[in-house]
Amino acid sequence: MKLRVALVWLVVVFIGLSLACDRAGEVLSPEEATARAEEARLQPSGSGESAEGASFQSGDKALLIGTGFLINVLDEPGGRIVGGQARNSEVTVLESQEFEGEIWYRIQAGTAPGWVKADNLVPLEGEESGGEEGGEEAAASGPQVGDTVYLTGRGFLINIYDQPGGRLIANQERNVAVTILDTTEFEGTPWYLIDAPTGEGWVAAENITSEQP
């Protein structure tokens, strides 16, 4: 049944593209029509829309960051993976959108245009001029050693790691008060060593807040 539906849609797409191309004096094979439909789906929309609170605007350059060698690029915020782009690649921001409380960016990468989360991008200028020092400055501007902060995140449990970007060693409930023991920078993101009820471990800056829930 699914195969039949897929074939029907393929025929519809082919007919539509064929009609358009006939008007332009061009005839496409079914394979060419399918390829053009997929290419059109992946092309930048050109809308240049910006979500409220977005750090990047359309046309800005940025670097991809993350814990893996390849960063997933999705067809839409929270959607399907359409490619993987090497970490530390330079990309161009096309637009931004808020999805489930998070900012996502549509980028032009080496693989294809697609969407990544805000925490997968850092300013290109900061990477070129600051490197690790830039991350230390970011950590210095946030909570300091000895401060009491609160765990935050989308899930009920917050992951705690043995080192920045390392191995998961514990989970702690969201909104729990913890004490900062140390700060560092990892791949452009500040990380904090915390003393939590489950023990000591590292969390990314996005998982702590100074505001008591």
Residue pairs with C-beta under 8 A, 6 or more apart in sequence:
10 30
10 34
13 33
13 34
13 37
14 28
14 30
14 33
14 34
17 28
17 33
17 36
17 37
18 27
18 28
18 33
21 27
21 28
28 36
41 75
42 82
42 112
42 113
42 114
43 113
44 94
44 106
44 108
44 113
45 94
45 95
45 106
46 94
47 95
48 58
48 59
48 94
48 95
49 58
49 95
49 96
49 97
50 57
50 58
50 95
50 96
51 96
51 97
51 98
51 103
51 104
52 98
53 98
53 103
54 96
54 103
54 105
54 118
55 103
55 118
55 121
55 123
56 62
56 93
56 96
56 105
56 121
56 123
57 93
57 96
58 93
58 94
58 95
59 92
59 93
60 92
60 93
60 123
60 124
61 90
61 91
61 92
61 93
61 124
62 90
62 91
62 92
62 93
62 105
62 107
62 121
62 122
62 123
62 124
63 88
63 89
63 90
63 91
63 121
63 122
63 123
63 124
63 127
63 188
64 71
64 85
64 86
64 87
64 88
64 89
64 91
64 107
64 109
64 116
64 120
64 121
65 71
65 87
65 88
65 119
65 120
65 121
65 122
65 187
65 188
65 189
66 87
66 120
66 187
67 165
67 187
68 87
69 86
69 87
70 84
70 85
70 86
70 87
71 84
71 85
71 86
71 87
71 89
71 116
71 120
72 81
72 83
72 84
72 116
73 81
73 82
73 83
73 84
73 85
73 107
73 109
73 111
73 112
73 114
73 115
73 116
74 80
74 81
74 82
74 114
74 115
74 116
75 81
75 82
75 114
75 115
76 115
77 97
77 99
77 100
77 102
77 104
77 115
78 99
78 100
78 104
79 115
82 111
82 112
82 114
83 109
83 111
83 112
83 114
84 111
85 91
85 109
85 110
85 111
86 110
87 187
88 127
89 109
89 110
90 124
91 107
91 108
91 109
91 121
92 107
92 108
93 105
93 106
93 107
93 121
94 105
94 106
94 107
94 108
94 113
95 105
95 106
96 103
96 104
96 105
96 106
97 103
97 104
97 106
97 115
98 104
100 154
101 154
102 117
102 118
102 154
103 117
103 118
104 115
104 116
104 117
104 118
105 115
105 116
105 117
105 118
105 121
106 113
106 114
106 115
107 113
107 114
107 115
107 116
107 121
119 189
119 204
119 206
122 188
122 189
126 134
126 188
127 134
127 188
130 137
132 185
134 185
134 188
135 184
135 185
135 186
135 188
135 189
135 190
136 183
136 184
136 185
138 185
138 190
138 205
139 183
139 184
139 185
139 190
139 191
139 192
139 205
140 183
142 183
142 190
142 205
143 149
143 180
143 183
143 192
143 208
143 210
144 180
144 183
145 180
145 181
145 182
145 183
146 179
146 180
147 179
147 180
147 210
148 177
148 178
148 179
148 180
149 177
149 178
149 179
149 180
149 192
149 194
149 208
149 209
149 210
150 175
150 176
150 177
150 178
150 208
150 209
150 210
150 211
150 212
150 213
151 158
151 172
151 173
151 174
151 175
151 176
151 178
151 196
151 203
151 207
151 208
152 158
152 174
152 175
152 206
152 207
152 208
152 209
152 213
153 174
153 206
153 207
155 174
156 173
156 174
157 171
157 172
157 173
157 174
158 171
158 172
158 173
158 174
158 203
158 207
159 168
159 170
159 171
159 203
159 207
160 168
160 169
160 170
160 171
160 172
160 194
160 196
160 198
160 199
160 201
160 202
160 203
161 167
161 168
161 169
161 201
161 202
161 203
162 169
162 201
162 202
163 202
164 184
164 185
164 186
164 189
164 191
164 202
164 204
165 186
165 187
165 191
166 202
169 199
169 201
170 196
170 198
170 199
170 201
171 198
172 178
172 196
172 197
172 198
175 213
176 196
176 197
177 212
178 194
178 195
178 196
178 208
179 194
179 195
180 192
180 193
180 194
180 208
181 193
181 194
181 195
181 200
182 192
182 193
183 190
183 191
183 192
183 193
184 190
184 191
184 193
185 191
189 204
189 205
189 206
190 204
190 205
191 202
191 203
191 204
191 205
192 202
192 203
192 204
192 205
192 208
193 200
193 201
193 202
194 200
194 201
194 202
194 203
194 208
